[in-house]
Amino acid sequence: MGTVIPLWEPPSLPVSGSADRFPVRRIYCVGRNYAAHAREMGADPDREPPFFFTKPADALVQDGEPMPYPPQTAELHHEIELVVAIGHGGRTIPEAAALDHVFGYGVGLDMTRRDLQQAAKAKGRPWDMAKGFDRSAPIGSLAPAATSGHPDTAAIRLRVNGAVRQEGDIADMIWSVPETIAHLSGLVDLAPGDLIMTGTPEGVAGVLPGDLMEGEVAGVGTIRTPVAPR
Ligand code: MN
């Protein structure tokens, strides 16, 4: 069967220690999942249920590739995050079984046009153009849980031009990975290829063309993303 327009390759990520790739279906993101970051954004971090937004799968930027400074913003912010890769789908997944659905973990940047997000919040409008724009999701290679395990405590850190901007521990997430999978799978069916960006610690701030972002979650992986001119 032919297609009336050229068929595209599914976006994908490399898998650590393998020549195989992980095809990406959807990218879900958790909002305000570290208390100190919720406070710096002017929100109350008490355990309100987690909320989610999305980025298109083709917003992926491969490790080491430049991210061009996007249009229509003067405030491009970094958010370093642990990324969960779903290997087995499901709906209404109980917390106790959630980790059985995880293929592995990576490190990503939830790049944000903060000025557009603040304007959207003020008017009660959607965040899509603030969060889900082109090349808004640099994500590094995935470490398979089968060989690397499931991290529940690990330093998470982002450097810009060598200076530490964000530093925390994934143990400080308000909603753990199993809790997040349980909540999200009650809202949508999860499927193999889905990614979940699990929120960012405090210290979000702007970057400019020429800056180099280098992120890591200890024992999980790294992401290196230069910011290129518009
Ligand atoms: Mn985020």
Residues whose N, C-alpha, C, O or C-beta is under 5 A from the ligand:
A	BS01	MN	V30 E79 D110 G199 T200
